[in-house]
Amino acid sequence: MAKLHLPIIVEMDEDECYIVSCPLFRGCHSYGKTIDEALVNIREVIEMCLEETKVEELNKFIGFRELEMHCNV
């Protein structure tokens, strides 16, 4: 069995809940009250995604960039 190293994006919503996503799969998101809980939950979602998607068909993750914007607050 091959090992996959998957990028995971972690965000926090207004209720201080951790939202996690794996950009290699469309619609691959989960959440948790702690980062650890969120990571356990996203692992389950990724396992379901892998049942339906061949590794060769995964989206290509290029990287993360930060974009600076000006906003009127």
Backbone bond lengths (Angstrom), bond angles and torsions (degrees), N, CA, C in turn:
res aa  C-N    CA-C-N  psi(-1)  N-CA   C-N-CA  omega(-1)  CA-C   N-CA-C  phi
1 M - - - 1.451 - - 1.531 108.59 -
2 A 1.327 116.19 127.97 1.461 121.49 -179.19 1.526 110.64 -79.80
3 K 1.316 115.15 150.74 1.463 120.26 175.63 1.520 108.88 -94.30
4 L 1.303 116.12 138.39 1.460 122.11 174.31 1.520 108.72 -109.57
5 H 1.307 116.65 138.36 1.464 121.96 173.22 1.522 105.56 -109.72
6 L 1.321 115.83 107.28 1.461 121.58 -172.00 1.516 111.61 -106.93
7 P 1.328 117.12 136.45 1.463 119.60 174.81 1.524 110.10 -74.28
8 I 1.314 115.78 138.14 1.460 121.72 177.93 1.524 107.68 -126.35
9 I 1.298 116.81 130.03 1.461 122.49 176.71 1.521 107.39 -100.37
10 V 1.326 116.58 130.98 1.464 122.18 -179.00 1.524 108.45 -117.89
11 E 1.318 116.01 127.76 1.459 122.69 177.82 1.522 108.64 -130.40
12 M 1.314 116.60 165.11 1.457 120.79 174.93 1.527 107.70 -123.86
13 D 1.329 116.54 131.24 1.457 119.54 179.53 1.524 111.06 -89.01
14 E 1.322 116.02 -177.44 1.468 121.23 -175.86 1.523 113.02 -66.02
15 D 1.326 117.76 -18.79 1.463 121.85 178.07 1.529 111.92 -95.30
16 E 1.337 116.95 11.92 1.460 124.48 -178.26 1.533 112.47 61.36
17 C 1.310 115.16 32.91 1.462 122.56 174.42 1.533 106.85 -96.83
18 Y 1.342 117.68 139.65 1.456 121.75 -179.57 1.528 109.51 -86.36
19 I 1.309 115.51 124.87 1.457 123.20 177.64 1.522 106.85 -105.38
20 V 1.323 117.35 126.97 1.460 121.28 -179.29 1.523 109.53 -122.72
21 S 1.326 114.71 144.39 1.459 121.22 -179.33 1.515 109.51 -139.95
22 C 1.316 116.07 149.51 1.454 122.04 172.14 1.530 107.00 -117.18
23 P 1.343 117.39 107.92 1.467 120.05 -174.66 1.523 115.13 -68.95
24 L 1.321 118.47 -6.87 1.460 119.59 177.92 1.523 112.50 -74.32
25 F 1.327 115.92 -18.77 1.464 121.29 -179.62 1.524 109.12 -120.52
26 R 1.286 116.78 139.16 1.469 120.82 175.17 1.516 109.39 -72.79
27 G 1.333 116.29 131.99 1.450 120.84 176.88 1.521 114.50 72.36
28 C 1.312 117.52 20.70 1.465 121.35 -177.44 1.526 109.22 -94.73
29 H 1.316 115.77 90.70 1.456 122.81 -177.10 1.524 109.68 -137.47
30 S 1.317 116.01 153.02 1.455 121.55 172.52 1.520 108.10 -156.62
31 Y 1.317 116.23 -172.99 1.462 119.48 -178.09 1.522 109.42 -155.95
32 G 1.330 115.54 170.54 1.456 121.68 176.04 1.514 110.04 -167.87
33 K 1.325 115.56 161.09 1.460 120.49 178.00 1.523 111.61 -73.90
34 T 1.343 116.74 -22.93 1.461 122.24 174.88 1.531 107.53 -127.29
35 I 1.332 116.22 163.64 1.463 118.95 177.02 1.524 110.07 -62.58
36 D 1.327 116.99 -41.81 1.467 119.92 179.63 1.521 111.85 -59.77
37 E 1.332 116.61 -43.85 1.471 120.29 178.23 1.523 110.48 -63.57
38 A 1.316 116.50 -42.21 1.467 120.50 179.82 1.529 110.77 -62.86
39 L 1.343 117.43 -39.56 1.463 120.51 179.89 1.521 112.04 -68.83
40 V 1.321 117.42 -36.98 1.471 120.12 174.26 1.526 109.46 -62.16
41 N 1.320 116.55 -43.69 1.468 120.88 -178.55 1.524 112.17 -66.51
42 I 1.350 117.79 -40.77 1.471 119.12 -179.19 1.525 109.98 -69.35
43 R 1.331 117.13 -31.11 1.467 119.83 176.72 1.531 110.10 -59.78
44 E 1.335 116.97 -42.09 1.471 120.84 178.41 1.526 111.08 -63.89
45 V 1.326 116.41 -41.28 1.469 120.25 179.37 1.526 110.08 -65.78
46 I 1.330 117.17 -41.66 1.468 121.07 178.83 1.526 110.25 -62.56
47 E 1.318 117.66 -40.40 1.468 120.20 177.67 1.523 110.91 -60.06
48 M 1.330 117.34 -40.14 1.471 120.51 176.93 1.522 110.54 -66.06
49 C 1.339 116.66 -41.27 1.469 120.39 179.02 1.525 110.83 -63.08
50 L 1.334 117.21 -39.39 1.462 120.69 -179.67 1.528 112.38 -66.76
51 E 1.324 117.22 -25.70 1.464 120.25 176.62 1.521 111.14 -67.19
52 E 1.341 116.68 -26.72 1.463 121.57 -175.55 1.526 113.68 -106.34
53 T 1.331 117.92 -9.60 1.458 121.31 -174.25 1.524 110.13 -129.02
54 K 1.325 116.18 131.57 1.459 120.43 174.96 1.526 108.37 -76.38
55 V 1.311 116.66 146.94 1.464 121.60 -178.87 1.532 110.23 -56.88
56 E 1.315 117.08 -36.02 1.467 121.17 -179.57 1.533 112.44 -66.40
57 E 1.324 117.50 -19.64 1.466 121.93 -176.97 1.526 113.48 -97.21
58 L 1.323 117.84 4.79 1.468 120.65 -178.75 1.527 111.24 -65.18
59 N 1.331 116.24 148.54 1.456 120.23 171.37 1.516 108.53 -60.36
60 K 1.299 117.52 153.20 1.466 121.61 178.36 1.525 108.93 -94.60
61 F 1.326 116.55 117.36 1.460 121.05 176.97 1.519 107.79 -85.17
62 I 1.323 116.31 121.07 1.453 122.02 -176.95 1.522 111.06 -92.74
63 G 1.299 117.27 -42.31 1.445 119.84 -178.99 1.516 111.40 159.76
64 F 1.307 114.03 -174.24 1.453 121.49 -178.24 1.518 107.85 -119.35
65 R 1.297 116.98 135.75 1.453 122.29 176.61 1.512 108.52 -129.61
66 E 1.317 115.90 150.25 1.456 121.58 174.67 1.520 107.56 -110.71
67 L 1.315 115.74 133.04 1.464 121.88 -178.27 1.513 108.42 -114.38
68 E 1.324 117.48 125.58 1.454 121.68 179.13 1.530 109.66 -88.03
69 M 1.310 115.95 130.70 1.468 122.60 -179.89 1.518 108.62 -130.74
70 H 1.307 116.12 152.27 1.461 121.24 173.10 1.529 107.10 -98.95
71 C 1.309 115.82 139.30 1.460 118.98 178.24 1.521 109.35 -139.00
72 N 1.286 115.28 150.94 1.470 121.68 177.12 1.504 108.64 -92.34
73 V 1.309 116.42 111.03 1.467 120.93 -178.94 1.495 110.23 -104.90
